[in-house]
């Protein structure tokens, strides 16, 4: 019963903190640009306002358009809940496999692209085509990162990888550093952040994610926005769990260890949000046709990490 309670607490924690992370990033960006900015709680208010509104659906929309927001939200929530946050080796940790998480994210992307194409608008088609241009490069780069980490830890299970990264045997490895840089690049592309996309604008020549959700409103748009916040938290949590795993508690430890792990997790989220905001305010958005070069660099870094790991083991 206690194990189920801790696992349920993690699922609710990621759901509750996802809008706060989005609000924190927006607040820090506004401060860095010498603006006051909205409150960090504004995303919660936006979600509540959208949930109260009626969903307006186009006449040409099929059942897929109505079901897609819930499927996308469910897939990303499950993926985010599988990533260790304040503790490892929880009761559902056997299912917290990196390949399964990549599959869940790919499924959410597939349904989002189909929903963008379903209504038949030009914006939806543009966004879906650009999303499918990004996916064939982002997913292989993510798989290369998974191969590198699994070769190091001997498993694709996240709890095993985190336990290995906490231990002293990991040392300083160039392959791990390359995997970190590649994962950050993939996270920027997957979350439609600068330099790949600008989530704060609706310019038809540049937008990717926003183009696919322009036809959504009301509770459907609320599900899409909540899923986007969960996806951002998922990648920040994944980077924090793998590359900065300090402070995480083990399953079965007391409440004090869980509280320490929770405080450490909040600190990692705050630091990750601040670094993301700092990066986005210090760099310009690239052209759409250069996104493939950006993700190709991430793919090459992941491939080089795997090759270097093989070479270092054979020496």
C-alpha positions in Angstrom: 0.0 0.0 0.0 2.8 2.4 0.8 4.5 1.6 -2.5 1.4 2.4 -4.4 0.9 5.6 -2.5 4.5 6.8 -3.3 4.0 5.9 -7.0 0.7 7.7 -7.1 2.3 10.7 -5.4 4.9 10.8 -8.2 2.1 10.7 -10.9 0.2 13.6 -9.2 3.5 15.5 -8.6 4.4 15.7 -12.3 0.9 16.7 -13.2 0.8 19.4 -10.6 4.3 20.9 -11.4 4.1 20.9 -15.2 2.2 24.2 -15.5 4.4 25.7 -12.8 7.5 24.9 -14.8 6.0 26.6 -17.8 5.1 29.6 -15.8 8.6 29.7 -14.3 10.3 29.7 -17.7 8.0 32.5 -18.9 8.7 34.6 -15.8 12.4 34.2 -16.0 12.4 35.1 -19.7 10.4 38.2 -19.0 12.7 39.3 -16.2 15.8 38.7 -18.4 14.1 40.9 -21.1 13.5 43.6 -18.4 9.8 43.0 -18.4 7.6 42.3 -15.4 5.9 39.2 -17.0 2.9 37.3 -15.9 2.7 35.4 -12.6 4.2 31.9 -12.4 0.6 30.7 -11.6 -0.8 32.1 -14.9 -0.7 28.7 -16.7 -3.0 27.2 -14.0 -5.5 30.1 -14.6 -5.3 29.6 -18.3 -6.0 25.9 -18.0 -9.0 26.5 -15.7 -10.4 29.2 -18.1 -10.1 26.8 -21.1 -11.7 24.0 -19.2 -14.8 26.2 -18.5 -15.2 27.2 -22.2 -17.1 25.2 -24.8 -15.1 23.4 -27.3 -15.8 24.7 -30.9 -15.2 21.9 -33.5 -15.2 22.4 -37.2 -17.8 20.7 -39.3 -15.2 18.8 -41.3 -13.6 17.4 -38.2 -13.9 13.7 -37.5 -13.9 11.7 -34.3 -10.1 11.6 -34.4 -10.0 15.4 -33.9 -12.1 15.1 -30.8 -10.3 12.1 -29.3 -6.7 13.1 -30.1 -6.2 15.7 -27.2 -7.1 13.0 -24.6 -4.9 10.4 -26.2 -2.0 12.9 -26.4 -2.4 14.0 -22.8 -2.6 10.4 -21.6 0.4 9.2 -23.4 2.6 12.1 -22.3 1.3 11.9 -18.7 2.2 8.2 -18.5 5.6 8.8 -20.0 6.3 11.7 -17.6 5.1 9.6 -14.6 7.6 6.8 -15.5 10.6 9.1 -15.2 12.1 9.0 -11.7 11.7 12.3 -9.9 12.3 12.2 -6.1 12.9 8.4 -5.8 14.0 5.4 -7.8 13.0 1.7 -7.9 9.3 2.5 -7.2 6.6 -0.2 -7.7 6.1 0.6 -11.5 9.9 1.2 -12.2 10.0 -2.1 -14.1 7.9 -0.4 -16.8 10.0 2.8 -16.8 12.0 1.8 -19.8 13.6 4.5 -22.1 12.4 2.7 -25.2 8.9 2.6 -23.9 9.1 6.4 -23.1 10.3 7.1 -26.7 7.4 5.0 -28.0 4.9 6.9 -26.0 6.3 10.2 -27.1 6.2 9.0 -30.7 2.6 7.9 -30.4 1.6 11.4 -29.0 3.4 13.0 -32.0 1.6 10.7 -34.4 -1.8 11.6 -33.1 -1.0 15.3 -33.0 0.1 15.3 -36.6 -3.1 13.4 -37.6 -5.2 15.9 -35.7 -3.5 18.8 -37.5 -4.3 17.2 -40.9 -7.8 16.1 -40.0 -9.6 19.4 -40.4 -7.9 20.1 -43.7 -6.7 23.7 -43.0 -3.4 24.9 -44.5 -1.9 25.7 -41.2 -2.5 22.2 -39.9 -0.9 20.7 -42.9 2.1 23.0 -42.6 2.6 22.1 -39.0 2.1 18.4 -39.5 4.6 18.3 -42.4 7.2 20.2 -40.4 6.6 17.9 -37.4 7.2 14.9 -39.6 10.3 16.5 -40.9 11.6 16.8 -37.3 10.6 13.3 -36.1 12.8 11.2 -38.4 15.9 13.0 -37.0 14.8 13.5 -33.4 13.8 9.9 -32.7 17.0 8.2 -34.1 19.1 10.7 -32.0 17.1 9.7 -29.0 17.6 6.0 -29.7 21.4 6.6 -30.0 21.3 8.3 -26.5 19.4 5.3 -25.2 22.0 2.9 -26.7 24.8 4.8 -25.0 23.2 4.8 -21.6 22.1 1.2 -21.8 25.6 0.1 -22.7 26.9 2.0 -19.7 24.4 0.7 -17.2 23.6 -2.6 -18.8 19.9 -1.9 -19.0 17.4 0.4 -20.6 15.4 0.7 -17.3 15.6 4.2 -16.0 16.0 3.2 -12.3 19.0 1.0 -13.2 20.5 3.8 -15.3 20.1 6.3 -12.4 21.5 3.9 -9.9 24.6 3.4 -12.1 25.0 7.2 -12.7 24.9 7.8 -8.9 27.7 5.3 -8.3 31.4 6.1 -8.5 32.1 3.7 -11.4 30.7 6.0 -14.1 33.6 8.5 -13.9 34.2 11.2 -16.4 33.3 10.0 -19.9 33.2 11.9 -23.2 30.4 9.7 -24.4 28.2 10.8 -21.4 28.9 14.4 -22.2 28.0 13.9 -25.8 24.8 12.2 -24.8 23.9 15.1 -22.6 24.4 17.7 -25.4 22.4 15.5 -27.8 19.6 15.0 -25.3 19.4 18.8 -24.7 19.2 19.4 -28.5 16.5 16.8 -28.9 14.6 18.3 -26.0 14.6 21.7 -27.6 13.3 20.3 -30.8 10.6 18.1 -29.2 9.3 20.9 -27.1 9.2 23.4 -29.9 11.6 25.8 -28.1 14.1 28.3 -29.5 16.1 27.9 -31.8 13.8 25.3 -33.4 10.5 27.0 -32.8 9.1 30.0 -30.8 6.2 28.9 -28.6 5.2 32.6 -28.0 4.4 33.4 -31.6 2.0 32.4 -34.3 4.0 33.3 -37.4 2.9 31.1 -40.3 6.4 30.9 -41.8 8.0 29.6 -38.6 5.5 27.9 -36.3 5.5 24.1 -36.0 3.6 23.0 -32.9 1.2 25.9 -32.8 0.2 25.4 -36.4 -1.3 22.0 -35.5 -3.4 23.2 -32.6 -4.8 26.4 -34.0 -8.2 24.7 -34.6 -8.6 23.5 -31.0 -10.4 25.4 -28.3 -12.0 24.9 -24.9 -11.3 21.7 -23.0 -9.5 20.2 -26.1 -7.0 23.1 -26.1 -6.6 22.7 -22.4 -5.6 19.0 -22.8 -3.1 20.0 -25.6 -1.6 22.8 -23.4 -1.3 20.5 -20.4 0.3 17.9 -22.5 2.9 20.4 -23.8 3.7 21.4 -20.2 4.1 17.8 -19.2 6.4 17.1 -22.1 8.7 20.0 -21.1 8.7 18.7 -17.5 9.4 15.2 -18.8 12.6 16.2 -20.6 13.8 18.4 -17.8 13.1 15.5 -15.3 14.9 13.0 -17.7 18.0 15.1 -17.9 18.0 15.7 -14.2 17.5 12.0 -13.3 20.2 10.7 -15.6 22.9 13.4 -15.4 22.3 15.0 -12.0 20.8 12.1 -10.0 21.9 13.4 -6.6 19.5 13.6 -3.7 17.1 10.9 -5.0 15.7 8.5 -2.5 15.4 4.7 -2.9 12.2 2.8 -2.6 11.4 1.7 1.0 13.2 4.6 2.7 11.5 6.8 5.2 9.4 9.9 4.7 12.4 12.1 5.4 14.4 10.7 2.5 11.4 11.3 0.2 11.1 14.9 1.3 14.8 15.5 0.7 14.4 13.9 -2.8 11.4 16.2 -3.4 13.2 19.3 -2.4 16.2 18.3 -4.6 13.8 17.6 -7.5 12.2 21.1 -7.1 15.7 22.6 -7.2 16.6 20.8 -10.3 13.4 21.9 -12.1 14.1 25.5 -11.0 17.6 25.3 -12.3 16.6 23.6 -15.6 13.8 26.2 -16.2 16.3 29.1 -15.5 18.9 27.7 -17.9 16.2 27.1 -20.6 15.0 30.7 -20.3 18.6 32.0 -20.3 19.4 30.0 -23.4 16.3 31.2 -25.3 16.9 34.8 -24.5 20.5 34.6 -25.7 20.0 32.9 -29.1 17.9 33.7 -32.2 15.5 31.3 -33.9 17.0 29.5 -36.8 15.3 29.0 -40.2 13.0 26.1 -40.6 15.2 24.4 -43.2 18.2 24.5 -40.8 16.4 22.5 -38.2 17.4 19.3 -40.0 21.1 20.3 -39.7 20.5 21.0 -36.0 19.0 17.6 -35.3 21.6 15.9 -37.6 24.2 17.3 -35.3 22.4 15.7 -32.3 22.2 12.4 -34.2 25.9 12.5 -34.9 26.7 13.3 -31.3 24.6 10.3 -30.2 26.3 8.0 -32.8 29.8 9.2 -31.8 28.9 8.6 -28.1 28.1 5.0 -28.9 31.2 4.5 -31.1 33.5 6.1 -28.5 32.0 3.8 -25.8 32.7 0.7 -28.0 36.2 1.9 -28.7 37.0 2.7 -25.1 35.8 -0.8 -24.0 37.9 -2.6 -26.6 41.1 -0.8 -25.6 
